[in-house]
Amino acid sequence: MGIARFATLSDGAVFEPLSSFKRQEQALAKAQRAMSRKTKFGRNWMKAKAKVQRIHTKIANARRDDLHKTTTTISQNHAMVCIEDLQVRNMSASAAGTVEAPGTNVRAKSGLNKAILDQGWFEFRRQLDYKTAWSGGHLVAVPPQNTSRTCPCCGHIAKENRQTQARFACVECGFEENADLVGAINVLRAGHARLACGDTSLIGASAQEPAEATIRELSCV
């Protein structure tokens, strides 16, 4: 899962992000400014507030509809779905810090937080969980660490393997591919390894283990 690409499958299929909030952001800001200029609780203020609420509803409905279409497509075409056990709440936490210890790169982190929440990652996983169960399949959550830094060919793990956001190039064996596709392949392999080892604790649940283990778990197969 990502920002530039909402979801990338291990077979190369890509689901583009809808970004419903981003599409309506200017209209929402305009409506909120108009509401702020009205007398609070007055008739015109109530009308302006209703307009703001309609925009929020439009954003939520568009996001929910897109997530349902995506999760239905995935769950109906795959008996097992492996997904990164992303801690969305921690990932979208503010970087502002405190007065005594102010944060760094606050504006950039704020933009990233907004993009993460706009994608609806938590709702995406929730829908996948019950829809795969409905279809008689399994949802397997695996630790996300190093999934896009591990070479699927030689298993070498290094930060240098991913020098840009989109491109993966192994410094050990020279393998090159899109970083999201590499991550999807590694997530799938880690999921297969868990099932092969008889570890069903992460089926439809959150991962509790530390995740040194993506590709390395294949050693027990």
Backbone torsions as a table, in degrees:
resi	resn	phi	psi	omega
1	MET	NA	150.3	-178.1
2	GLY	-162.0	-171.1	-179.1
3	ILE	-95.8	-51.7	179.5
4	ALA	-66.3	-39.4	173.2
5	ARG	-117.7	124.0	-178.5
6	PHE	-62.2	-50.2	178.6
7	ALA	-148.1	136.7	176.8
8	THR	-120.3	128.5	179.2
9	LEU	-93.5	160.7	-176.4
10	SER	-69.2	-14.2	176.5
11	ASP	-91.5	4.7	177.7
12	GLY	97.5	-7.9	178.3
13	ALA	-67.5	142.9	-176.2
14	VAL	-128.4	135.7	172.7
15	PHE	-108.8	117.8	-177.4
16	GLU	-76.6	150.1	179.7
17	PRO	-73.0	143.1	176.6
18	LEU	-80.7	-41.1	-179.6
19	SER	53.5	55.7	-176.0
20	SER	-64.6	-36.1	178.5
21	PHE	-67.1	-43.0	-179.7
22	LYS	-60.7	-36.4	179.9
23	ARG	-67.7	-30.9	-176.6
24	GLN	-105.5	6.1	-172.6
25	GLU	-61.5	-44.1	-179.1
26	GLN	-66.8	-42.9	178.7
27	ALA	-63.2	-39.1	179.2
28	LEU	-66.4	-44.0	179.7
29	ALA	-62.7	-40.5	178.2
30	LYS	-62.9	-43.7	-179.7
31	ALA	-67.2	-37.3	178.8
32	GLN	-69.3	-37.2	176.1
33	ARG	-64.9	-41.0	179.1
34	ALA	-63.1	-38.8	179.5
35	MET	-67.0	-37.0	-178.1
36	SER	-67.0	-20.2	-179.6
37	ARG	-88.4	-5.8	-179.2
38	LYS	-91.1	156.5	175.6
39	THR	-70.1	124.4	-174.0
40	LYS	-59.0	132.7	179.8
41	PHE	71.5	4.7	174.1
42	GLY	-76.3	172.3	-177.3
43	ARG	-62.9	-44.7	-180.0
44	ASN	-67.4	-34.0	178.0
45	TRP	-65.8	-40.3	179.0
46	MET	-64.1	-39.1	177.3
47	LYS	-64.9	-42.8	179.4
48	ALA	-65.2	-39.1	178.8
49	LYS	-63.9	-40.8	178.6
50	ALA	-61.8	-36.4	178.4
51	LYS	-66.7	-40.8	177.0
52	VAL	-62.0	-42.8	179.9
53	GLN	-64.7	-36.4	178.0
54	ARG	-64.3	-37.9	179.0
55	ILE	-67.0	-43.2	177.2
56	HIS	-60.0	-41.7	179.0
57	THR	-64.3	-40.0	178.8
58	LYS	-62.9	-42.2	178.6
59	ILE	-62.5	-48.4	-177.9
60	ALA	-64.2	-42.1	-179.2
61	ASN	-65.5	-40.9	179.2
62	ALA	-64.9	-42.1	179.2
63	ARG	-64.9	-45.4	-178.9
64	ARG	-63.3	-41.6	179.5
65	ASP	-63.4	-43.8	-179.6
66	ASP	-65.9	-40.3	179.1
67	LEU	-65.3	-39.8	178.5
68	HIS	-63.7	-42.4	179.5
69	LYS	-63.6	-43.3	-178.3
70	THR	-67.4	-48.2	-178.2
71	THR	-67.4	-33.0	176.9
72	THR	-66.1	-43.4	177.9
73	THR	-60.1	-45.8	-177.9
74	ILE	-68.2	-47.6	-175.3
75	SER	-67.4	-31.7	-179.2
76	GLN	-79.4	-14.3	-176.3
77	ASN	-114.4	2.8	-178.7
78	HIS	-141.3	128.2	179.3
79	ALA	-75.4	-28.8	177.1
80	MET	-132.3	131.1	178.5
81	VAL	-120.2	123.8	177.3
82	CYS	-105.1	134.0	-175.5
83	ILE	-138.8	149.8	176.8
84	GLU	-69.1	138.4	179.0
85	ASP	-83.4	72.2	-176.6
86	LEU	-78.4	131.9	176.3
87	GLN	-91.1	85.3	-171.7
88	VAL	-60.3	-39.2	-179.2
89	ARG	-61.1	-42.9	179.0
90	ASN	-69.9	-39.4	-178.0
91	MET	-66.5	-29.4	-177.2
92	SER	-102.0	15.1	178.4
93	ALA	-69.9	149.8	-178.8
94	SER	-67.7	146.4	177.4
95	ALA	-104.2	11.9	-175.2
96	ALA	-64.5	-32.6	-179.4
97	GLY	74.6	-150.9	-179.6
98	THR	-124.1	175.8	177.7
99	VAL	-63.3	-40.1	-179.9
100	GLU	-72.9	-34.4	-178.5
101	ALA	-132.9	76.5	-178.7
102	PRO	-65.3	148.7	-179.2
103	GLY	-76.9	174.7	178.5
104	THR	-119.8	153.6	-179.7
105	ASN	51.1	42.7	-174.0
106	VAL	-63.8	-43.3	-177.8
107	ARG	-65.4	-43.2	179.3
108	ALA	-64.2	-42.2	179.2
109	LYS	-66.7	-34.6	178.1
110	SER	-63.9	-42.0	177.7
111	GLY	-64.4	-39.1	178.2
112	LEU	-66.2	-42.7	178.5
113	ASN	-59.1	-43.5	-179.2
114	LYS	-62.7	-40.8	-179.5
115	ALA	-67.4	-40.6	179.7
116	ILE	-62.3	-47.1	-178.8
117	LEU	-68.5	-30.8	178.9
118	ASP	-67.1	-29.2	-179.5
119	GLN	-74.5	-27.3	-179.2
120	GLY	74.0	44.4	-176.4
121	TRP	-61.3	-41.1	-178.7
122	PHE	-64.0	-45.3	179.4
123	GLU	-65.7	-35.3	177.2
124	PHE	-59.0	-47.3	179.7
125	ARG	-67.5	-40.0	179.9
126	ARG	-60.5	-44.6	179.5
127	GLN	-66.6	-41.2	178.3
128	LEU	-61.1	-37.5	-177.4
129	ASP	-59.9	-53.6	-176.1
130	TYR	-79.1	-26.3	-179.7
131	LYS	-75.0	-36.2	175.1
132	THR	-66.3	-35.7	177.3
133	ALA	-65.8	-41.7	177.0
134	TRP	-58.4	-37.4	-177.1
135	SER	-85.2	2.3	-178.7
136	GLY	80.3	16.9	-179.5
137	GLY	-102.6	-167.0	-178.1
138	HIS	-133.7	143.5	170.1
139	LEU	-110.2	121.6	-177.9
140	VAL	-115.3	121.3	178.3
141	ALA	-95.3	131.6	-179.9
142	VAL	-124.0	153.5	179.1
143	PRO	-59.7	138.1	-174.3
144	PRO	-86.0	-11.0	-174.5
145	GLN	-61.6	130.5	174.2
146	ASN	66.7	12.3	-179.8
147	THR	-64.3	-30.7	179.3
148	SER	-103.7	10.6	176.9
149	ARG	-116.6	-1.4	-178.3
150	THR	-99.8	128.5	179.6
151	CYS	-74.2	124.9	179.4
152	PRO	-72.4	-11.7	179.9
153	CYS	-91.6	-51.2	-175.3
154	CYS	-110.5	-10.0	178.2
155	GLY	81.3	5.7	-179.0
156	HIS	-70.2	131.1	-179.6
157	ILE	-110.6	121.2	178.9
158	ALA	-159.2	143.5	176.6
159	LYS	-61.2	-33.8	-177.7
160	GLU	-67.6	-16.9	178.2
161	ASN	-62.8	-27.3	-180.0
162	ARG	-119.2	87.5	-176.9
163	GLN	-83.4	-22.0	175.2
164	THR	-127.2	169.8	-178.2
165	GLN	-63.9	-36.6	-171.9
166	ALA	-100.1	-21.6	-170.1
167	ARG	-111.2	134.4	175.2
168	PHE	-110.2	129.5	176.7
169	ALA	-142.1	109.4	-177.0
170	CYS	-67.8	126.5	-179.6
171	VAL	-77.9	-10.8	-178.1
172	GLU	-92.4	-50.8	-175.2
173	CYS	-114.0	-7.8	176.6
174	GLY	87.1	3.0	179.5
175	PHE	-62.5	135.5	-179.3
176	GLU	-129.3	139.8	178.4
177	GLU	-169.2	170.3	174.4
178	ASN	-63.4	136.3	-174.6
179	ALA	-64.4	-36.0	179.2
180	ASP	-68.3	-37.7	177.4
181	LEU	-66.3	-41.4	176.6
182	VAL	-60.2	-44.0	178.2
183	GLY	-60.7	-41.6	179.9
184	ALA	-64.5	-40.1	178.0
185	ILE	-63.0	-44.4	-179.7
186	ASN	-66.3	-37.5	177.5
187	VAL	-63.7	-43.8	178.7
188	LEU	-62.2	-44.6	-179.8
189	ARG	-63.7	-39.9	178.2
190	ALA	-64.4	-37.9	177.5
191	GLY	-65.7	-43.4	177.1
192	HIS	-62.3	-38.8	-179.1
193	ALA	-64.4	-39.3	178.9
194	ARG	-63.3	-44.6	-179.6
195	LEU	-68.8	-37.1	179.4
196	ALA	-65.7	-31.1	178.9
197	CYS	-85.3	-1.2	-179.7
198	GLY	79.7	15.4	179.3
199	ASP	-89.0	101.1	179.3
200	THR	-105.5	11.2	-176.5
201	SER	-68.2	-20.6	-177.0
202	LEU	-104.2	12.8	176.2
203	ILE	-79.7	113.9	-179.5
204	GLY	69.2	19.0	-178.7
205	ALA	-138.1	171.3	179.9
206	SER	-83.2	145.8	179.0
207	ALA	-73.5	138.6	179.2
208	GLN	-113.6	-15.4	-176.1
209	GLU	-83.4	153.7	169.7
210	PRO	-66.9	149.2	-171.3
211	ALA	-113.1	72.5	163.3
212	GLU	-76.6	-4.2	-158.3
213	ALA	-109.0	72.7	171.8
214	THR	-98.4	-85.7	180.0
215	ILE	-69.4	-31.7	-174.8
216	ARG	-61.6	-24.0	-179.2
217	GLU	-68.0	-14.9	-180.0
218	LEU	-68.9	-14.5	-176.7
219	SER	-65.2	-20.1	-178.8
220	CYS	-88.3	-4.9	-176.9
221	VAL	-80.1	NA	NA
